[in-house]
Amino acid sequence: MASPSPEDLVVTRATLDDWPVISGWARDEGWNPGVSDGPCFFAQDPEGFFLGRIDGAPVSAISVVNHGPDYAFLGCYLVRPDLRGRGYGLTTWKTALGHAGGRTIGLDGVVAQQGNYRRSGFRLAHKTFRFGGLPTAVAATAASGVRGAEDRDLGAVIAYDSGCHPADRPRFVESWLGGTGHRALVRVVDGRLTGYGVIRPAVDALRIGPLFADTPGDARALFAALVAEADGRPVAVDIPEPSVAGVALAEEYGLPPSFETARMYTGPVRPHATDRVYAITTLELG
């Protein structure tokens, strides 16, 4: 009996109830999804998640999450392993991409797919490397100004995040700071926010992201405090290759690189402070 063709695939918007299917596939790929990512992701754009089904059974997924009038981010591009190579992924891709409209689209692409992304009009901005493992003990000097984020910090954190990202994402940031199991830290010096970071529970290792900071000193203070929150458990962090100081932090804590992705865009993005990005927030939403 012939396998169902791509024309038999029915692609519809996914709901939060479908998230366990998508995150389960991501877990099986070794992507170490956060255990509370779903509600935070859907808070940004609940219309931006898609599933492809054959006879009602999920076989493919993708997200195209709009971050504003000019920018969207593509992630969660997955096909069930036993059904790959049949065109289901491409059909899902083509169906979902229209959600972005005329926006520039960003993604963090795995090595195996980067050639396909280039053929679809994406261009390399930089590589990103995941570092992870059990942090080694580091003799940290006392860093003043690092504390848990509080409700009074929300406006300042949203504004800070906007300066480090290609689009404003206040709904996401608010949800991310308060996500179940998430621990958000800020550094405040002389009454001014100089950086923030989040650590969250995930399947295989606690994930650190974002880590945005004014200076390497601010980043180091926040990173030390975030690692301390892990309390001896493994951590993972996605660091853009241009962040020499971010890479140095991971190496200082004995975290080896495990895999790489490529940040790619279909067009221009608004200027933002890439020098303050020591670790990206997620590979799924940028």
JOKA-V461246 format. One record per helix or strand of 2 or more residues. SS is the DSSP state (@ for helix, = for strand). FROM is the first residue (numbers start at 1). TO is the last residue. If there is no record, write none. Layout:
ss: (SS,SS)
from: (FROM,FROM)
to: (TO,TO)
This chain:
ss: (@,=,@,@,=,=,=,@,@,=,@,=,=,@,@,=,=,=,@,=,@,=,@,=)
from: (6,10,16,37,49,57,71,81,88,104,111,123,146,151,170,183,192,206,216,235,244,256,274,277)
to: (8,13,28,44,54,66,79,83,100,110,119,133,148,163,177,189,200,213,230,240,252,265,276,279)
